[in-house]
Amino acid sequence: MDIIYHYPPELLNLLVDTIPLLSRSKKDVILFLRGAGVDASMLNDLSRRVRDNPEGIHKYEIVRTVLTRLNEKGETTLGERRSVLRRVVEFEDFSSCWPKDELKAKGLVAEIRRVVDVKDSFTRMKQERDKEASERKEKLQAAQAQREAHHKAIDEVRQEIGALFREANPQKRGTLFEAALNKLFRVYGILVKESFRVAGDKDQGVIEQIDGVIELDGDIYLVEVKWLNSPVSVGDVSRHLVRIKGRYSSRGLFISMTEFSPAALKTCEDALQWTVVTLGLLEEITQVLEEYGDLKVWLKKKTQAAVIDRKPYVKLKLRVPVEGT
């Protein structure tokens, strides 16, 4: 019965009025309290007074003295206070009372039960509120920790991309660019497969190189990344379109450091008749990362422009919010 830390005044007074009625004699009151677990050290002096001068002390004084002592002991006598209260609340046999006190004793016990029920209800409600608040706090802390870890991962990728501008070797820079974007896709949970090569027969050697594969809303996209010194040409996009056409129901995503030539854009627009092709610039992705935006949202907006407006290349300059906020 998890009720109270101390007997509050109204409950203390009810107990003082009730316990004497449940016991016919002063000795019975002592026995009632001892039976409830009250330590003998709190009862010895009162027992001597009852024995030596029974007319000099009454039952109500005994109960009030003991309950006050229990209250003053604080946490160390919490068990005894609960035990005394439990014994009163669970009291059923009123034949031990004086007949004239029986009805009053029943009424007081009923009132104590009501008070305890109310206090228990408030205690339980407070415990539930505290539990809910604690759970909310834990969820917020977990979400904050997850957000910080996500931002840290984004910062790491952004630093890797920034370091590419200092790389003089074009081939090495291209390889690092692929790796950085694949890592970025992994951070957002959309990477299916990193860059890989498709080998032909012994005489053919490597016949295809795919920079990565991602999944977005159930659709598979073959990824091509380019870091060129000039605009992306028809030949660059055409090779990627051939890879897409050779894989049933796949789509294409082309990320470039430089702009796309008009002829390359026209080739991709024509390809929209049989698949979805999305083109994007590195600077767009960088903007998303700087704002800790959601790369999935950026890709979805790009795809919608390709499917609905038949525009494979729409440069998004808007702030892309984090999904779910």
C-alpha positions as CSV (number, residue, x, y, z in Angstrom):
1,M,0.0,0.0,0.0
2,D,2.1,2.8,-1.3
3,I,0.4,5.8,0.1
4,I,2.2,8.5,1.9
5,Y,5.6,9.4,3.3
6,H,4.2,10.9,6.6
7,Y,0.7,10.6,8.0
8,P,-0.9,14.0,7.0
9,P,-2.9,15.7,9.8
10,E,-6.3,14.6,8.6
11,L,-5.3,11.0,8.4
12,L,-3.4,11.1,11.7
13,N,-6.5,12.5,13.5
14,L,-8.7,9.8,11.9
15,L,-6.4,7.1,13.1
16,V,-6.2,8.6,16.6
17,D,-10.1,8.6,16.7
18,T,-10.5,5.1,15.3
19,I,-7.8,2.8,16.8
20,P,-9.0,3.3,20.4
21,L,-12.5,2.2,19.4
22,L,-11.2,-1.0,17.9
23,S,-9.7,-2.1,21.2
24,R,-11.7,-2.3,24.4
25,S,-8.9,-1.7,26.9
26,K,-5.6,0.3,27.0
27,K,-3.7,-3.0,27.0
28,D,-5.5,-4.0,23.9
29,V,-4.5,-0.8,22.2
30,I,-0.8,-1.6,23.0
31,L,-1.3,-5.1,21.6
32,F,-3.0,-3.7,18.5
33,L,0.0,-1.4,17.8
34,R,2.5,-4.1,18.6
35,G,0.7,-6.5,16.3
36,A,1.0,-3.9,13.5
37,G,4.8,-4.0,13.8
38,V,5.5,-1.0,16.0
39,D,8.8,-1.5,17.7
40,A,8.7,-2.2,21.5
41,S,11.0,0.8,22.2
42,M,8.1,3.1,21.2
43,L,5.7,1.3,23.5
44,N,7.6,0.4,26.6
45,D,7.1,3.7,28.5
46,L,3.4,3.7,27.6
47,S,3.1,0.0,28.7
48,R,4.6,1.0,32.1
49,R,2.2,3.8,32.5
50,V,-0.7,1.6,31.7
51,R,0.5,-1.0,34.2
52,D,1.5,1.4,37.0
53,N,-1.1,4.1,36.7
54,P,-3.9,3.0,34.4
55,E,-6.1,6.0,35.4
56,G,-3.4,8.5,34.4
57,I,-3.5,7.7,30.7
58,H,-6.2,7.1,28.2
59,K,-6.4,5.1,24.9
60,Y,-6.4,8.2,22.7
61,E,-3.2,9.5,24.3
62,I,-1.5,6.2,23.7
63,V,-2.4,6.2,20.0
64,R,-1.5,9.8,19.3
65,T,1.8,9.5,21.1
66,V,2.8,6.4,19.1
67,L,1.7,7.7,15.7
68,T,3.4,11.0,16.4
69,R,6.6,9.1,17.2
70,L,6.3,7.1,14.0
71,N,5.9,10.3,12.0
72,E,8.9,12.0,13.6
73,K,11.1,9.0,12.7
74,G,10.6,9.7,9.0
75,E,11.7,7.1,6.5
76,T,13.0,4.7,9.1
77,T,9.5,3.9,10.3
78,L,7.7,4.0,6.9
79,G,7.1,0.2,7.2
80,E,5.4,0.5,10.6
81,R,3.2,3.4,9.5
82,R,2.1,1.4,6.5
83,S,1.5,-1.6,8.6
84,V,-0.6,0.3,11.2
85,L,-2.7,1.8,8.4
86,R,-3.1,-1.5,6.6
87,R,-4.3,-3.1,9.8
88,V,-7.0,-0.4,10.3
89,V,-8.1,-0.5,6.6
90,E,-8.4,-4.3,6.6
91,F,-10.2,-4.4,9.9
92,E,-13.4,-6.6,9.6
93,D,-14.3,-8.1,13.0
94,F,-15.9,-5.3,15.0
95,S,-16.9,-7.6,17.8
96,S,-13.8,-6.6,19.7
97,C,-15.3,-3.1,20.1
98,W,-17.6,-2.0,22.8
99,P,-21.1,-2.4,21.5
100,K,-21.8,1.3,21.8
101,D,-18.6,2.1,19.8
102,E,-19.2,-0.5,17.0
103,L,-21.2,1.7,14.6
104,K,-18.9,4.7,15.1
105,A,-15.8,2.5,14.5
106,K,-17.3,1.1,11.3
107,G,-17.9,4.7,10.0
108,L,-14.4,5.8,10.9
109,V,-12.8,2.8,9.2
110,A,-14.9,3.4,6.1
111,E,-13.8,7.1,6.1
112,I,-10.1,6.1,6.5
113,R,-10.5,3.7,3.6
114,R,-12.0,6.5,1.5
115,V,-9.1,8.9,2.4
116,V,-6.5,6.2,1.6
117,D,-8.2,5.4,-1.7
118,V,-8.1,9.0,-2.7
119,K,-4.5,9.4,-1.7
120,D,-3.5,6.2,-3.4
121,S,-5.3,7.3,-6.5
122,F,-3.4,10.6,-6.5
123,T,-0.2,8.8,-5.8
124,R,-0.8,6.4,-8.7
125,M,-1.7,9.3,-11.0
126,K,1.4,11.2,-10.0
127,Q,3.5,8.1,-10.6
128,E,1.9,7.6,-14.0
129,R,2.6,11.3,-14.9
130,D,6.2,11.0,-13.7
131,K,6.6,7.8,-15.7
132,E,5.2,9.4,-18.8
133,A,7.4,12.5,-18.4
134,S,10.4,10.3,-17.9
135,E,9.6,8.3,-21.0
136,R,9.1,11.5,-23.0
137,K,12.4,12.8,-21.8
138,E,14.1,9.5,-22.7
139,K,12.6,9.6,-26.2
140,L,13.6,13.2,-26.7
141,Q,17.2,12.5,-25.5
142,A,17.3,9.4,-27.8
143,A,16.0,11.5,-30.7
144,Q,18.5,14.2,-30.0
145,A,21.4,11.7,-29.8
146,Q,20.3,10.2,-33.1
147,R,20.0,13.6,-34.7
148,E,23.5,14.6,-33.5
149,A,25.0,11.3,-34.8
150,H,23.2,11.9,-38.1
151,H,24.6,15.5,-38.3
152,K,28.0,14.2,-37.5
153,A,27.9,11.7,-40.3
154,I,26.7,14.4,-42.7
155,D,29.6,16.7,-41.6
156,E,32.1,13.9,-42.3
157,V,30.8,13.3,-45.8
158,R,30.7,17.1,-46.5
159,Q,34.3,17.3,-45.4
160,E,35.2,14.4,-47.7
161,I,33.5,16.2,-50.6
162,G,35.2,19.5,-49.8
163,A,38.6,17.7,-49.8
164,L,38.0,16.6,-53.5
165,F,38.6,20.2,-54.7
166,R,42.2,19.9,-53.5
167,E,42.8,16.6,-55.4
168,A,44.7,17.2,-58.6
169,N,44.5,13.7,-60.0
170,P,41.3,13.4,-62.0
171,Q,41.0,9.6,-61.9
172,K,41.6,9.5,-58.1
173,R,39.2,12.4,-57.6
174,G,36.5,10.6,-59.6
175,T,36.9,7.4,-57.5
176,L,36.8,9.4,-54.2
177,F,33.7,11.3,-55.5
178,E,31.9,7.9,-56.0
179,A,32.9,6.7,-52.6
180,A,31.8,10.0,-50.9
181,L,28.4,9.9,-52.6
182,N,27.9,6.2,-51.8
183,K,28.7,7.0,-48.1
184,L,26.2,9.8,-48.2
185,F,23.5,7.5,-49.6
186,R,24.3,5.1,-46.8
187,V,23.9,7.9,-44.2
188,Y,20.4,8.4,-45.4
189,G,19.6,4.7,-45.6
190,I,19.0,4.6,-49.3
191,L,22.1,2.8,-50.6
192,V,21.5,-0.7,-52.1
193,K,25.0,-1.4,-53.6
194,E,28.2,0.6,-53.9
195,S,30.1,1.0,-57.1
196,F,30.8,-2.2,-59.0
197,R,32.0,-3.6,-62.3
198,V,30.3,-6.0,-64.6
199,A,32.8,-8.4,-66.3
200,G,32.2,-10.0,-69.7
201,D,33.9,-13.0,-71.3
202,K,37.6,-13.5,-70.9
203,D,38.3,-11.5,-74.0
204,Q,35.9,-8.7,-73.2
205,G,37.2,-7.7,-69.8
206,V,35.1,-5.1,-67.9
207,I,32.1,-4.2,-70.0
208,E,30.2,-2.0,-67.5
209,Q,31.0,0.1,-64.4
210,I,28.2,1.3,-62.2
211,D,28.9,3.9,-59.6
212,G,26.2,2.8,-57.2
213,V,22.6,1.6,-56.8
214,I,20.0,3.2,-54.6
215,E,16.3,2.5,-53.8
216,L,13.7,5.2,-53.4
217,D,10.1,4.5,-52.8
218,G,10.5,0.9,-54.1
219,D,12.2,2.0,-57.3
220,I,15.8,1.1,-58.2
221,Y,18.1,3.8,-59.5
222,L,21.5,3.2,-61.2
223,V,23.8,6.0,-60.1
224,E,26.4,7.7,-62.3
225,V,28.7,10.4,-60.9
226,K,31.0,12.6,-62.9
227,W,33.6,15.2,-62.0
228,L,34.6,16.7,-65.3
229,N,36.2,20.0,-66.3
230,S,33.5,20.6,-68.9
231,P,29.8,20.2,-69.2
232,V,28.4,16.7,-69.3
233,S,28.1,15.5,-72.9
234,V,25.7,13.4,-74.9
235,G,28.2,10.5,-74.8
236,D,28.4,10.7,-71.0
237,V,24.7,10.4,-70.4
238,S,24.1,7.9,-73.3
239,R,26.4,5.3,-71.8
240,H,24.5,5.5,-68.6
241,L,21.2,5.3,-70.4
242,V,22.4,2.1,-72.1
243,R,23.1,0.5,-68.7
244,I,19.6,1.5,-67.5
245,K,17.9,0.1,-70.6
246,G,19.6,-3.2,-70.1
247,R,18.0,-3.6,-66.7
248,Y,14.3,-4.1,-66.6
249,S,12.3,-1.4,-64.7
250,S,15.4,0.4,-63.4
251,R,15.7,4.2,-63.3
252,G,18.7,6.6,-63.6
253,L,20.3,9.2,-61.4
254,F,23.2,11.3,-62.7
255,I,25.2,13.5,-60.3
256,S,27.7,15.9,-61.8
257,M,30.2,18.5,-60.7
258,T,29.6,20.5,-63.8
259,E,26.5,21.5,-65.8
260,F,24.8,19.4,-68.4
261,S,25.1,20.4,-72.1
262,P,21.9,21.2,-74.0
263,A,22.4,18.1,-76.1
264,A,22.8,15.9,-73.0
265,L,19.6,17.4,-71.5
266,K,17.7,16.7,-74.8
267,T,18.9,13.1,-74.8
268,C,17.7,12.6,-71.2
269,E,14.3,14.3,-72.0
270,D,13.8,11.8,-74.8
271,A,14.7,8.9,-72.5
272,L,11.7,9.9,-70.3
273,Q,9.5,8.1,-72.8
274,W,10.7,4.7,-71.5
275,T,12.2,5.4,-68.0
276,V,12.8,8.0,-65.4
277,V,16.0,9.9,-65.5
278,T,17.0,12.4,-62.8
279,L,19.9,14.8,-63.1
280,G,21.5,16.8,-60.3
281,L,24.5,18.9,-59.5
282,L,27.0,18.5,-56.6
283,E,26.2,22.1,-55.5
284,E,22.6,21.1,-54.9
285,I,23.6,18.2,-52.7
286,T,26.0,20.5,-50.9
287,Q,23.2,22.9,-50.1
288,V,21.1,20.1,-48.7
289,L,24.0,19.0,-46.5
290,E,24.8,22.5,-45.2
291,E,21.2,22.8,-44.0
292,Y,21.1,19.2,-42.7
293,G,18.2,18.6,-45.0
294,D,16.8,15.3,-46.1
295,L,18.4,13.9,-49.2
296,K,15.4,11.7,-49.8
297,V,13.1,14.7,-50.0
298,W,15.5,16.3,-52.5
299,L,15.5,13.1,-54.6
300,K,11.7,12.8,-54.5
301,K,11.3,16.4,-55.7
302,K,13.7,15.7,-58.5
303,T,11.9,12.5,-59.5
304,Q,8.5,14.3,-59.4
305,A,9.8,16.9,-61.8
306,A,11.0,14.2,-64.2
307,V,7.7,12.2,-64.0
308,I,5.1,14.9,-63.8
309,D,6.8,17.8,-65.7
310,R,9.0,15.7,-68.0
311,K,12.0,17.7,-66.8
312,P,15.0,15.5,-65.9
313,Y,16.9,18.5,-64.7
314,V,15.3,21.0,-62.3
315,K,17.7,22.9,-60.2
316,L,16.4,23.0,-56.6
317,K,17.5,26.0,-54.7
318,L,14.8,25.9,-52.0
319,R,15.6,24.8,-48.5
320,V,14.9,21.1,-48.3
321,P,13.4,20.4,-44.8
322,V,14.2,17.3,-42.8
323,E,11.5,14.8,-43.5
324,G,9.0,14.4,-40.7
325,T,9.5,18.0,-39.3
